[in-house]
C-alpha cells in the first residue's frame, strides 16, 4: 500500500500510518540499498527490512546493517537452479545460495526469505527440499517463498514440523482464488 511517497520513492509515511492505525507488523523490501534508507524505515515503525541484491553484491553492507539494526534485517535469497539472482531476477550469479549463506551466516540476519524463482508465481508448489537445506544451515528462521498452489502446500509446510521454517508467503494462489482466506485462517489455527 503506497499512500504517500517521499522524494526517494519510499513509503515512509504510509508505513507509519499503517503501523499506528492498524497495529500491523510490517516487513518491507525492494530497492533498499543504504543504511540511511534502513534507518528511515525502522524509524517509521517498520519491523523488518528485507535486503536482497545490495546485500548479496556487498556482504559488508549486509554485515554493517545487521550490526547497526539488530534483529531488524531479513535477507532475501532468490535462487534459480541453486544459484543466486539479483536485480529483480535479471542478473543470475554464479554464486551458490548455500555457499553465500555459509559466508554470511554469522552476521546476525533475523530471518531469511528463500524464493525459488522457477516456482514463484507458477503455483506448482514451493521448493520444499531446497528450503529445508537452507533452514538446516541457517542460524535464523526461514520463510518459504514461491510456488504456493493450494491449501495443501500450507498443510505440507506445517507437516514439515521444522522449527527453523517460520512461515510461508502466499501470493498468486490467493489472488487467483485458489486459496480462500477463510480456509487459510482455519488451517493456520488448526
MARTI-438040 format. One line per field, with one value per atom (N, C-alpha, C, O): residue number from 1; x, y, z. Coordinates in Angstrom, 3 decimals. Layout:
<sites>
seq = c(NUM, ...)
xx = c(X, ...)
yy = c(Y, ...)
zz = c(Z, ...)
</sites>
This chain:
<sites>
seq = c(1, 1, 1, 1, 2, 2, 2, 2, 3, 3, 3, 3, 4, 4, 4, 4, 5, 5, 5, 5, 6, 6, 6, 6, 7, 7, 7, 7, 8, 8, 8, 8, 9, 9, 9, 9, 10, 10, 10, 10, 11, 11, 11, 11, 12, 12, 12, 12, 13, 13, 13, 13, 14, 14, 14, 14, 15, 15, 15, 15, 16, 16, 16, 16, 17, 17, 17, 17, 18, 18, 18, 18, 19, 19, 19, 19, 20, 20, 20, 20, 21, 21, 21, 21, 22, 22, 22, 22, 23, 23, 23, 23, 24, 24, 24, 24, 25, 25, 25, 25, 26, 26, 26, 26, 27, 27, 27, 27, 28, 28, 28, 28, 29, 29, 29, 29, 30, 30, 30, 30, 31, 31, 31, 31, 32, 32, 32, 32, 33, 33, 33, 33, 34, 34, 34, 34, 35, 35, 35, 35, 36, 36, 36, 36, 37, 37, 37, 37, 38, 38, 38, 38, 39, 39, 39, 39, 40, 40, 40, 40, 41, 41, 41, 41, 42, 42, 42, 42, 43, 43, 43, 43, 44, 44, 44, 44, 45, 45, 45, 45, 46, 46, 46, 46, 47, 47, 47, 47, 48, 48, 48, 48, 49, 49, 49, 49, 50, 50, 50, 50, 51, 51, 51, 51, 52, 52, 52, 52, 53, 53, 53, 53, 54, 54, 54, 54, 55, 55, 55, 55, 56, 56, 56, 56, 57, 57, 57, 57, 58, 58, 58, 58, 59, 59, 59, 59, 60, 60, 60, 60, 61, 61, 61, 61, 62, 62, 62, 62, 63, 63, 63, 63, 64, 64, 64, 64, 65, 65, 65, 65, 66, 66, 66, 66, 67, 67, 67, 67, 68, 68, 68, 68, 69, 69, 69, 69, 70, 70, 70, 70, 71, 71, 71, 71, 72, 72, 72, 72, 73, 73, 73, 73, 74, 74, 74, 74, 75, 75, 75, 75, 76, 76, 76, 76, 77, 77, 77, 77, 78, 78, 78, 78, 79, 79, 79, 79, 80, 80, 80, 80, 81, 81, 81, 81, 82, 82, 82, 82, 83, 83, 83, 83, 84, 84, 84, 84, 85, 85, 85, 85, 86, 86, 86, 86, 87, 87, 87, 87, 88, 88, 88, 88, 89, 89, 89, 89, 90, 90, 90, 90, 91, 91, 91, 91, 92, 92, 92, 92, 93, 93, 93, 93, 94, 94, 94, 94, 95, 95, 95, 95, 96, 96, 96, 96, 97, 97, 97, 97, 98, 98, 98, 98, 99, 99, 99, 99, 100, 100, 100, 100, 101, 101, 101, 101, 102, 102, 102, 102, 103, 103, 103, 103, 104, 104, 104, 104, 105, 105, 105, 105, 106, 106, 106, 106, 107, 107, 107, 107, 108, 108, 108, 108, 109, 109, 109, 109, 110, 110, 110, 110, 111, 111, 111, 111, 112, 112, 112, 112, 113, 113, 113, 113, 114, 114, 114, 114, 115, 115, 115, 115, 116, 116, 116, 116, 117, 117, 117, 117, 118, 118, 118, 118, 119, 119, 119, 119, 120, 120, 120, 120, 121, 121, 121, 121, 122, 122, 122, 122, 123, 123, 123, 123, 124, 124, 124, 124, 125, 125, 125, 125, 126, 126, 126, 126, 127, 127, 127, 127, 128, 128, 128, 128, 129, 129, 129, 129, 130, 130, 130, 130, 131, 131, 131, 131, 132, 132, 132, 132, 133, 133, 133, 133, 134, 134, 134, 134, 135, 135, 135, 135, 136, 136, 136, 136, 137, 137, 137, 137, 138, 138, 138, 138, 139, 139, 139, 139, 140, 140, 140, 140, 141, 141, 141, 141, 142, 142, 142, 142, 143, 143, 143, 143, 144, 144, 144, 144, 145, 145, 145, 145, 146, 146, 146, 146, 147, 147, 147, 147, 148, 148, 148, 148, 149, 149, 149, 149, 150, 150, 150, 150, 151, 151, 151, 151, 152, 152, 152, 152, 153, 153, 153, 153, 154, 154, 154, 154, 155, 155, 155, 155, 156, 156, 156, 156, 157, 157, 157, 157, 158, 158, 158, 158, 159, 159, 159, 159, 160, 160, 160, 160, 161, 161, 161, 161, 162, 162, 162, 162, 163, 163, 163, 163, 164, 164, 164, 164, 165, 165, 165, 165, 166, 166, 166, 166, 167, 167, 167, 167, 168, 168, 168, 168, 169, 169, 169, 169, 170, 170, 170, 170, 171, 171, 171, 171, 172, 172, 172, 172, 173, 173, 173, 173, 174, 174, 174, 174, 175, 175, 175, 175, 176, 176, 176, 176, 177, 177, 177, 177, 178, 178, 178, 178, 179, 179, 179, 179, 180, 180, 180, 180, 181, 181, 181, 181, 182, 182, 182, 182, 183, 183, 183, 183, 184, 184, 184, 184, 185, 185, 185, 185, 186, 186, 186, 186, 187, 187, 187, 187, 188, 188, 188, 188, 189, 189, 189, 189, 190, 190, 190, 190)
xx = c(0.862, 0.000, 0.909, 1.755, 0.733, 1.607, 0.767, 0.355, 0.516, -0.339, 0.389, -0.166, 1.620, 2.395, 3.830, 4.388, 4.421, 5.811, 6.701, 6.325, 7.895, 8.887, 9.582, 9.286, 10.484, 11.204, 12.070, 12.514, 12.315, 13.104, 12.220, 12.721, 10.919, 10.015, 9.724, 9.134, 10.127, 9.923, 8.566, 8.073, 7.975, 6.637, 6.693, 6.029, 7.479, 7.704, 6.441, 6.098, 5.757, 4.576, 3.475, 2.799, 3.294, 2.235, 2.530, 1.604, 3.797, 4.138, 3.800, 3.269, 4.101, 3.802, 2.289, 1.815, 1.531, 0.074, -0.472, -1.328, 0.022, -0.439, -0.081, -0.917, 1.167, 1.624, 0.843, 0.502, 0.557, -0.126, -1.622, -2.175, -2.260, -3.705, -4.180, -5.279, -3.387, -3.831, -3.020, -3.325, -1.999, -1.147, -0.632, -0.648, -0.179, 0.374, 1.879, 2.546, 2.389, 3.830, 4.202, 3.718, 5.061, 5.370, 6.785, 7.737, 6.895, 8.176, 8.184, 7.206, 9.276, 9.342, 10.656, 11.677, 10.634, 11.849, 11.698, 10.618, 12.775, 12.790, 13.489, 12.948, 14.669, 15.389, 16.068, 16.510, 16.165, 16.831, 18.332, 18.816, 19.061, 20.480, 21.403, 22.623, 20.826, 21.680, 21.260, 20.120, 22.208, 21.917, 20.927, 20.096, 21.015, 20.080, 18.637, 17.711, 18.453, 17.108, 16.582, 15.422, 17.441, 17.035, 16.624, 15.585, 17.437, 17.137, 15.781, 15.002, 15.492, 14.211, 13.049, 12.044, 13.190, 12.117, 11.930, 10.802, 13.017, 12.930, 12.318, 11.462, 12.758, 12.202, 10.720, 9.995, 10.277, 8.870, 8.002, 6.783, 8.627, 7.861, 7.909, 7.231, 8.698, 8.831, 9.567, 10.576, 9.057, 9.660, 10.888, 11.916, 10.784, 11.897, 12.100, 11.139, 13.356, 13.719, 14.415, 15.404, 13.883, 14.455, 15.527, 15.271, 16.719, 17.804, 18.019, 18.027, 18.189, 18.409, 19.653, 20.769, 19.456, 20.562, 21.727, 22.878, 21.448, 22.532, 23.341, 24.560, 22.670, 23.356, 24.160, 25.233, 23.638, 24.335, 25.562, 26.612, 25.420, 26.541, 27.590, 28.746, 27.184, 28.101, 27.861, 27.041, 28.589, 28.412, 28.742, 28.168, 29.655, 29.987, 28.794, 28.582, 28.020, 26.795, 25.824, 25.238, 25.657, 24.777, 25.273, 24.487, 26.555, 27.124, 26.915, 26.498, 27.200, 27.038, 25.570, 25.258, 24.671, 23.237, 22.786, 22.030, 23.251, 22.884, 23.436, 22.776, 24.624, 25.231, 24.507, 24.282, 24.147, 23.506, 22.017, 21.463, 21.375, 19.927, 19.649, 19.084, 20.059, 19.925, 18.479, 17.561, 18.298, 17.001, 16.018, 14.809, 16.524, 15.657, 15.896, 15.113, 16.958, 17.336, 16.973, 17.421, 16.149, 15.848, 16.638, 16.898, 17.011, 17.793, 16.960, 16.521, 16.748, 16.035, 17.016, 17.871, 16.891, 17.731, 16.849, 16.026, 17.037, 16.280, 17.205, 18.282, 16.774, 17.655, 17.007, 15.797, 17.842, 17.435, 18.423, 19.614, 17.911, 18.735, 19.936, 21.043, 19.678, 20.698, 21.601, 22.339, 21.566, 22.412, 21.592, 20.413, 22.228, 21.551, 21.278, 22.051, 20.165, 19.809, 19.561, 19.084, 19.886, 19.726, 19.108, 18.854, 18.879, 18.375, 17.061, 16.916, 16.109, 14.798, 14.846, 14.062, 15.756, 15.946, 16.487, 16.436, 17.002, 17.547, 18.996, 19.504, 19.655, 21.073, 21.269, 21.107, 21.616, 21.865, 23.361, 24.198, 23.670, 25.059, 25.536, 24.734, 26.824, 27.383, 27.769, 28.751, 26.972, 27.193, 26.123, 24.929, 26.547, 25.605, 24.956, 25.630, 23.663, 22.921, 23.493, 23.686, 23.758, 24.295, 25.657, 25.929, 26.504, 27.842, 27.738, 28.453, 26.850, 26.673, 26.185, 26.689, 25.207, 24.674, 25.769, 25.822, 26.622, 27.739, 28.616, 29.098, 28.825, 29.688, 29.063, 29.781, 27.738, 27.081, 26.294, 25.644, 26.352, 25.513, 25.739, 24.838, 26.924, 27.239, 26.960, 27.257, 26.405, 26.212, 25.085, 25.083, 24.133, 23.023, 21.738, 20.924, 21.557, 20.310, 19.179, 19.336, 18.031, 16.924, 16.099, 15.512, 16.053, 15.362, 15.754, 16.257, 15.517, 15.797, 14.484, 13.677, 14.285, 13.150, 13.754, 14.447, 13.478, 14.078, 13.043, 11.998, 13.357, 12.466, 13.147, 14.256, 12.474, 12.915, 12.243, 11.027, 13.022, 12.500, 11.710, 10.716, 12.139, 11.427, 10.029, 9.180, 9.790, 8.495, 7.586, 6.362, 8.184, 7.415, 6.371, 6.684, 5.129, 4.028, 3.516, 2.553, 4.142, 3.769, 2.708, 2.073, 2.527, 1.569, 1.814, 0.890, 3.087, 3.474, 4.026, 4.686, 3.763, 4.241, 5.644, 6.452, 5.925, 7.254, 8.349, 8.074, 9.571, 10.724, 11.047, 11.937, 10.300, 10.462, 11.849, 12.439, 12.378, 13.679, 14.799, 15.568, 14.884, 15.943, 15.703, 16.652, 14.440, 14.139, 14.591, 15.137, 14.368, 14.806, 16.331, 16.855, 17.043, 18.511, 18.970, 19.896, 18.311, 18.642, 18.371, 19.182, 17.239, 16.859, 17.845, 18.191, 18.292, 19.243, 20.558, 21.181, 20.974, 22.238, 22.112, 23.054, 20.974, 20.785, 20.822, 20.396, 21.347, 21.339, 20.063, 19.896, 19.158, 17.923, 16.745, 16.947, 15.532, 14.359, 14.315, 14.884, 13.625, 13.489, 12.012, 11.179, 11.709, 10.357, 10.366, 11.211, 9.434, 9.284, 8.607, 7.636, 9.114, 8.504, 8.559, 9.571, 7.441, 7.401, 6.709, 7.135, 5.631, 5.022, 3.805, 3.245, 3.368, 2.208, 1.020, 0.672, 0.410, -0.669, -2.023, -3.063, -2.006, -3.268, -3.051, -1.929, -4.127, -4.057, -3.197, -2.659, -3.067, -2.236, -0.769, -0.060, -0.312, 1.067, 1.252, 2.310, 0.233, 0.287, 0.334, 1.117, -0.505, -0.510, 0.842, 1.354, 1.424, 2.728, 3.796, 4.636, 3.766, 4.738, 4.591, 5.583, 3.341, 3.114, 3.567, 4.152, 3.293, 3.657, 5.166, 5.633, 5.920, 7.375, 7.812, 8.820, 7.023, 7.298, 8.756, 9.415, 9.230, 10.605, 10.619, 10.107, 11.194, 11.202, 11.974, 11.797, 12.821, 13.591, 12.807, 13.195, 11.707, 10.873, 9.748, 8.860, 9.814, 8.955, 7.622, 6.630, 7.595, 6.363, 6.444, 7.412, 5.389, 5.281, 4.566, 3.579, 5.075, 4.467, 3.512, 3.864, 2.311, 1.284, 0.896, 0.557, 0.944, 0.605, -0.466, -1.658, -0.022, -0.913, -2.059, -3.157, -1.823, -2.875, -4.050, -5.194, -3.781, -4.868, -5.505, -6.728, -4.657, -5.132, -6.038, -7.069, -5.648, -6.429, -7.622, -8.435, -7.738, -8.856, -8.664, -9.606, -7.447, -7.177, -7.112, -7.360, -6.780, -6.811, -7.742, -7.545, -8.741, -9.692, -9.166, -8.617, -9.339, -8.815, -9.421, -8.719, -10.717, -11.325, -10.740, -10.534, -10.478, -9.858, -8.433, -8.004, -7.720, -6.357, -6.347, -5.516, -7.260, -7.347, -7.621, -7.035, -8.507, -8.800, -7.561, -7.279, -6.813, -5.613, -4.521, -3.825, -4.381, -3.375, -3.698, -2.796, -4.965, -5.377, -5.587, -5.873, -5.450, -5.678, -4.564, -4.595)
yy = c(-1.161, 0.000, 1.224, 1.377, 2.076, 3.222, 4.490, 5.008, 4.984, 6.145, 7.444, 8.331, 7.552, 8.764, 8.361, 7.488, 8.985, 8.683, 9.833, 11.000, 9.491, 10.525, 10.862, 10.261, 11.800, 12.179, 11.035, 11.073, 10.028, 8.875, 7.712, 6.626, 7.932, 6.860, 5.887, 4.833, 6.220, 5.318, 5.590, 6.717, 4.578, 4.689, 4.901, 4.199, 5.862, 6.060, 6.473, 5.863, 7.469, 7.956, 6.909, 6.714, 6.236, 5.233, 4.093, 3.555, 3.715, 2.650, 3.067, 2.266, 4.308, 4.790, 4.795, 4.400, 5.231, 5.242, 3.835, 3.609, 2.907, 1.526, 0.991, 0.398, 1.201, 0.675, 1.267, 0.547, 2.547, 3.203, 2.883, 2.519, 3.016, 2.868, 1.422, 1.137, 0.524, -0.856, -1.813, -3.005, -1.306, -2.114, -3.369, -4.462, -3.194, -4.297, -4.381, -3.390, -5.580, -5.770, -5.703, -6.496, -4.757, -4.507, -4.957, -4.656, -5.682, -6.035, -5.415, -5.526, -4.768, -4.079, -4.405, -4.591, -4.473, -4.736, -4.281, -3.881, -4.348, -3.944, -2.613, -1.572, -2.635, -1.406, -0.749, 0.395, -1.429, -0.852, -1.069, -2.201, 0.056, -0.038, 0.733, 0.687, 1.443, 2.256, 2.081, 1.727, 2.338, 2.309, 3.409, 3.236, 4.530, 5.631, 5.221, 5.571, 4.489, 4.003, 3.060, 3.148, 2.160, 1.236, 2.032, 1.758, 3.019, 3.835, 4.520, 4.555, 5.059, 5.725, 4.752, 5.083, 3.569, 2.580, 2.165, 2.107, 1.879, 1.463, 2.591, 2.342, 3.820, 4.956, 5.182, 5.751, 4.743, 4.890, 3.772, 3.780, 2.810, 1.751, 0.405, -0.530, 0.288, -0.996, -1.967, -1.611, -3.198, -4.199, -4.851, -5.006, -5.232, -5.883, -5.225, -4.887, -5.051, -4.534, -5.677, -6.233, -6.012, -7.097, -6.528, -5.604, -7.083, -6.733, -7.888, -9.051, -7.564, -8.584, -8.295, -8.577, -7.726, -7.504, -6.752, -7.162, -5.664, -4.853, -5.660, -5.515, -6.508, -7.322, -8.449, -8.815, -8.984, -10.076, -9.545, -10.187, -8.380, -7.785, -7.178, -7.009, -6.851, -6.213, -6.784, -6.274, -7.842, -8.513, -7.603, -7.757, -6.662, -5.728, -4.835, -4.493, -4.460, -3.685, -4.499, -3.975, -5.767, -6.642, -6.756, -6.652, -6.965, -7.114, -5.847, -5.916, -4.704, -3.427, -3.172, -2.680, -3.503, -3.320, -4.186, -3.732, -5.423, -6.318, -5.827, -5.959, -5.269, -4.749, -3.499, -3.354, -2.609, -1.345, -1.505, -0.753, -2.471, -2.649, -4.089, -4.885, -4.393, -5.758, -6.230, -5.516, -7.451, -8.120, -7.395, -7.611, -6.543, -5.803, -6.179, -5.799, -6.913, -7.185, -8.623, -9.594, -8.716, -10.005, -10.061, -9.029, -11.248, -11.433, -12.186, -13.310, -11.562, -12.210, -12.930, -12.310, -14.244, -15.054, -15.610, -16.498, -15.074, -15.512, -16.380, -15.946, -17.607, -18.557, -19.177, -19.396, -19.446, -20.165, -21.299, -21.078, -22.512, -23.711, -23.698, -24.097, -23.227, -23.269, -22.054, -21.894, -21.188, -20.002, -18.753, -18.677, -17.777, -16.532, -15.677, -15.662, -14.976, -13.991, -12.665, -12.632, -11.573, -10.235, -9.304, -9.687, -8.086, -7.029, -7.418, -7.370, -7.804, -8.182, -9.440, -9.599, -10.317, -11.607, -11.454, -12.397, -10.280, -10.044, -10.490, -10.723, -10.608, -10.960, -12.247, -12.270, -13.303, -14.592, -14.698, -14.564, -14.940, -15.015, -16.461, -17.394, -16.625, -17.977, -18.266, -18.955, -17.721, -17.927, -18.886, -18.607, -19.990, -20.956, -20.341, -19.735, -20.506, -19.961, -20.478, -19.712, -21.755, -22.389, -21.794, -21.535, -21.578, -21.024, -19.600, -19.229, -18.801, -17.428, -17.441, -16.689, -18.292, -18.365, -18.752, -18.210, -19.665, -20.046, -18.840, -18.705, -17.968, -16.800, -15.741, -15.039, -15.619, -14.533, -15.018, -14.224, -16.288, -16.898, -16.313, -16.338, -15.795, -15.264, -13.763, -13.182, -13.130, -11.676, -11.201, -10.046, -12.072, -11.670, -11.326, -10.544, -11.907, -11.725, -12.285, -13.335, -11.591, -12.026, -13.152, -13.958, -13.210, -14.283, -14.258, -13.256, -15.374, -15.489, -15.754, -16.576, -15.060, -15.338, -15.997, -15.358, -17.281, -18.056, -18.263, -18.877, -17.739, -17.853, -18.646, -18.319, -19.690, -20.401, -19.703, -19.795, -19.015, -18.216, -19.063, -18.597, -20.290, -21.154, -21.516, -21.924, -21.372, -21.711, -20.499, -20.626, -19.323, -18.139, -17.792, -17.633, -17.680, -17.324, -18.458, -18.279, -19.606, -20.733, -21.641, -22.432, -21.522, -22.354, -23.846, -24.606, -24.242, -25.635, -26.244, -27.282, -25.614, -25.978, -25.423, -25.367, -25.015, -24.476, -25.531, -26.730, -25.070, -25.958, -26.290, -25.699, -27.245, -27.621, -28.193, -27.914, -28.989, -29.637, -28.611, -28.705, -27.634, -26.630, -25.738, -25.315, -25.450, -24.629, -25.336, -24.702, -26.633, -27.418, -27.361, -27.229, -27.458, -27.380, -26.014, -25.924, -24.959, -23.610, -23.502, -22.952, -24.024, -23.954, -24.723, -24.269, -25.877, -26.675, -25.935, -26.053, -25.185, -24.462, -23.123, -22.682, -22.496, -21.132, -21.023, -21.924, -19.888, -19.562, -18.849, -18.510, -18.616, -17.893, -18.581, -19.452, -18.195, -18.793, -18.491, -17.508, -19.362, -19.245, -19.181, -19.866, -18.336, -18.216, -18.786, -18.424, -19.665, -20.272, -19.265, -18.617, -19.136, -18.223, -18.816, -19.377, -18.677, -19.087, -20.408, -21.442, -20.371, -21.593, -22.119, -23.131, -21.476, -21.994, -22.082, -21.118, -23.266, -23.516, -23.745, -23.441, -24.278, -24.624, -24.726, -24.601, -24.952, -25.125, -26.342, -26.421, -27.286, -28.474, -28.100, -28.758, -27.047, -26.595, -26.031, -26.194, -25.376, -24.845, -26.016, -26.010, -27.008, -28.198, -28.891, -29.319, -29.004, -29.666, -28.888, -29.485, -27.565, -26.744, -26.973, -27.100, -27.023, -27.283, -28.689, -28.897, -29.651, -31.040, -31.272, -32.266, -30.363, -30.482, -30.437, -31.031, -29.711, -29.586, -29.203, -29.723, -28.273, -27.807, -26.483, -25.478, -26.482, -25.287, -24.127, -22.976, -24.417, -23.364, -22.715, -21.654, -23.342, -22.755, -21.998, -22.583, -20.670, -19.768, -19.480, -19.197, -19.548, -19.187, -19.454, -20.021, -19.025, -19.244, -18.041, -17.550, -17.580, -16.445, -16.975, -17.833, -16.448, -16.850, -15.613, -14.580, -15.711, -14.577, -14.922, -14.725, -15.435, -15.666, -16.617, -16.463, -17.583, -18.552, -17.872, -18.299, -16.829, -16.054, -15.156, -15.091, -14.472, -13.542, -14.251, -13.711, -15.456, -16.212, -16.944, -17.510, -16.944, -17.594, -19.067, -19.748, -19.572, -20.989, -21.269, -22.392, -20.250, -20.349, -19.246, -18.069, -19.644, -18.695, -18.279, -19.097, -17.008, -16.509, -17.213, -17.462, -17.541, -18.250, -19.655, -20.140, -20.297, -21.626, -21.536, -22.397, -20.507, -20.306, -20.047, -20.599, -19.215, -18.913, -20.180, -20.377, -21.037, -22.305, -23.178, -23.783, -23.248, -24.093, -23.561, -24.333, -22.267, -21.656, -21.946, -22.207, -21.903, -22.111, -23.567, -23.879, -24.463, -25.898, -26.501, -27.694)
zz = c(0.000, 0.000, 0.000, 0.880, -0.971, -1.112, -1.065, -2.103, 0.136, 0.291, -0.024, -0.673, 0.431, 0.247, -0.060, 0.604, -1.050, -1.376, -0.976, -1.089, -0.504, -0.226, -1.536, -2.568, -1.502, -2.715, -3.235, -4.383, -2.418, -2.845, -3.277, -3.569, -3.318, -3.701, -2.581, -2.817, -1.366, -0.244, 0.383, 0.347, 0.946, 1.516, 3.012, 3.776, 3.424, 4.858, 5.596, 6.609, 5.126, 5.824, 5.826, 6.837, 4.701, 4.657, 5.629, 6.235, 5.790, 6.738, 8.161, 8.931, 8.519, 9.861, 10.070, 11.135, 9.077, 9.201, 9.406, 10.261, 8.625, 8.761, 10.136, 10.816, 10.544, 11.828, 12.990, 13.928, 12.947, 14.055, 14.064, 15.102, 12.932, 12.900, 12.903, 13.380, 12.390, 12.290, 13.146, 13.205, 13.803, 14.680, 13.982, 14.548, 12.752, 11.983, 12.176, 12.470, 12.005, 11.959, 10.484, 9.676, 10.140, 8.742, 8.416, 9.135, 7.318, 6.730, 5.345, 4.606, 4.993, 3.707, 3.021, 3.683, 1.711, 0.967, -0.472, -0.908, -1.181, -2.575, -2.751, -2.379, -3.306, -3.595, -2.414, -2.524, -1.296, -0.120, -0.298, -0.332, -0.412, -0.743, 0.192, 0.037, 1.165, 2.043, 3.499, 3.803, 4.379, 5.810, 6.170, 7.062, 5.482, 5.733, 5.409, 6.140, 4.327, 3.988, 5.064, 5.465, 5.526, 6.589, 7.822, 8.423, 8.199, 9.372, 9.226, 10.179, 8.054, 7.822, 7.999, 8.627, 7.450, 7.592, 9.044, 9.533, 9.728, 11.130, 11.971, 12.820, 11.734, 12.471, 12.161, 12.977, 10.998, 10.615, 11.203, 11.033, 11.894, 12.538, 11.851, 12.276, 10.796, 10.107, 11.021, 11.629, 11.117, 11.997, 11.373, 12.033, 10.107, 9.411, 8.052, 7.360, 7.685, 6.369, 5.630, 6.108, 4.462, 3.665, 2.749, 1.977, 2.840, 1.935, 0.973, 1.376, -0.281, -1.301, -2.107, -1.671, -3.295, -4.230, -3.616, -3.770, -2.926, -2.340, -1.336, -1.258, -0.571, 0.438, -0.212, 0.268, -1.287, -1.972, -2.711, -2.731, -3.310, -4.037, -3.108, -3.496, -1.880, -0.935, 0.464, 1.227, 0.778, 2.069, 3.247, 4.325, 3.057, 4.138, 4.473, 5.637, 3.465, 3.688, 4.543, 5.490, 4.212, 4.989, 6.429, 7.371, 6.593, 7.939, 8.762, 9.918, 8.173, 8.879, 9.216, 10.301, 8.294, 8.538, 9.716, 10.575, 9.750, 10.849, 12.183, 13.214, 12.169, 13.401, 13.896, 15.097, 12.999, 13.382, 13.685, 14.487, 13.054, 13.205, 13.632, 12.882, 14.848, 15.371, 15.333, 15.737, 14.838, 14.741, 13.819, 13.912, 12.936, 12.008, 10.549, 9.679, 10.274, 8.889, 8.495, 9.105, 7.456, 6.832, 5.530, 4.911, 5.125, 3.910, 2.891, 3.137, 1.753, 0.661, -0.232, -0.866, -0.280, -1.151, -2.263, -2.040, -3.457, -4.629, -5.468, -5.876, -5.722, -6.389, -7.617, -7.672, -8.581, -9.791, -9.984, -10.203, -9.900, -10.046, -9.100, -9.461, -7.874, -6.829, -6.762, -5.790, -7.776, -7.795, -7.506, -7.851, -6.870, -6.532, -7.769, -8.726, -7.714, -8.731, -8.032, -6.897, -8.711, -8.145, -9.185, -10.327, -8.752, -9.629, -10.297, -11.519, -9.449, -9.975, -10.824, -11.760, -10.497, -11.171, -12.583, -13.373, -12.903, -14.242, -14.349, -15.446, -13.211, -13.198, -12.404, -11.184, -13.107, -12.466, -12.173, -13.066, -10.918, -10.486, -10.470, -10.449, -10.479, -10.377, -8.929, -8.654, -8.013, -6.576, -6.068, -6.175, -5.529, -4.954, -3.713, -2.879, -3.609, -2.465, -1.153, -0.209, -1.098, 0.116, 0.477, 1.649, -0.513, -0.254, 0.280, 1.211, -0.307, 0.167, 1.610, 2.443, 1.908, 3.264, 4.260, 5.363, 3.886, 4.774, 5.094, 6.218, 4.116, 4.302, 5.206, 5.918, 5.188, 5.933, 7.148, 7.828, 7.413, 8.444, 9.840, 10.678, 10.085, 11.417, 11.547, 12.591, 10.532, 10.535, 11.447, 11.873, 11.749, 12.610, 11.871, 12.362, 10.700, 9.962, 10.815, 11.439, 10.849, 11.707, 11.091, 11.812, 9.766, 9.063, 7.601, 7.091, 6.935, 5.509, 4.791, 5.226, 3.703, 2.824, 1.594, 0.802, 1.451, 0.358, -0.746, -0.532, -1.926, -3.078, -4.178, -4.599, -4.639, -5.835, -7.011, -7.180, -7.813, -8.917, -9.907, -10.465, -10.129, -11.078, -10.586, -11.378, -9.308, -8.721, -8.545, -8.581, -8.355, -7.992, -9.054, -10.234, -8.601, -9.485, -10.357, -11.102, -10.275, -11.125, -10.509, -11.207, -9.211, -8.477, -8.724, -9.014, -8.600, -8.781, -7.502, -7.542, -6.381, -5.044, -4.822, -5.748, -3.590, -3.274, -3.400, -3.456, -3.443, -3.449, -1.992, -1.380, -1.462, -0.059, 0.210, 1.254, -0.717, -0.497, -0.291, 0.666, -1.195, -1.054, 0.157, 0.817, 0.450, 1.625, 2.898, 3.802, 2.971, 4.137, 4.264, 5.370, 3.142, 3.177, 3.694, 4.500, 3.221, 3.688, 5.188, 5.932, 5.622, 7.040, 7.921, 9.011, 7.452, 8.224, 8.430, 9.485, 7.440, 7.505, 8.240, 8.898, 8.128, 8.618, 10.142, 10.863, 10.603, 12.032, 12.447, 13.619, 11.496, 11.792, 11.097, 10.251, 11.448, 10.799, 9.302, 8.828, 8.578, 7.126, 6.768, 7.359, 5.780, 5.247, 3.831, 3.013, 3.553, 2.229, 1.309, 1.699, 0.099, -0.861, -2.259, -2.680, -2.970, -4.365, -4.592, -4.077, -5.371, -5.868, -5.149, -5.571, -4.076, -3.344, -4.300, -4.982, -4.329, -5.292, -4.641, -5.226, -3.437, -2.784, -1.282, -0.791, -0.574, 0.878, 1.230, 2.335, 0.300, 0.552, 0.753, 1.514, 0.074, 0.284, 1.689, 2.298, 2.189, 3.556, 4.539, 5.489, 4.300, 5.157, 5.121, 6.156, 3.927, 3.811, 4.578, 5.252, 4.478, 5.212, 6.715, 7.433, 7.181, 8.613, 8.992, 10.056, 8.115, 8.393, 8.420, 8.975, 7.828, 7.922, 9.379, 9.762, 10.192, 11.620, 11.873, 12.773, 11.045, 11.123, 11.874, 11.380, 13.047, 13.890, 13.253, 13.652, 12.276, 11.601, 10.459, 9.971, 10.027, 8.982, 9.669, 10.290, 9.536, 10.285, 9.606, 10.277, 8.303, 7.614, 6.131, 5.623, 5.451, 4.012, 3.406, 3.953, 2.282, 1.593, 0.531, -0.278, 0.555, -0.410, -1.208, -0.631, -2.498, -3.340, -4.356, -4.121, -5.481, -6.624, -6.299, -6.834, -5.444, -5.101, -4.403, -4.562, -3.638, -3.022, -4.076, -4.205, -4.821, -5.847, -6.861, -7.263, -7.267, -8.253, -7.638, -8.368, -6.318, -5.653, -5.366, -4.960, -5.572, -5.296, -3.802, -3.364, -3.025, -1.565, -1.082, -1.381, -0.345, 0.238, 1.610, 2.347, 1.941, 3.209, 4.414, 5.394, 4.364, 5.500, 5.638, 6.751, 4.521, 4.522, 5.080, 5.849, 4.693, 5.175, 6.677, 7.398, 7.146, 8.583, 9.388, 10.453, 8.885, 9.587, 9.652, 10.686, 8.544, 8.506, 9.430, 10.090, 9.472, 10.347, 11.798, 12.594, 12.152, 13.535, 13.898, 15.054, 12.933, 13.186, 14.000, 14.303)
</sites>
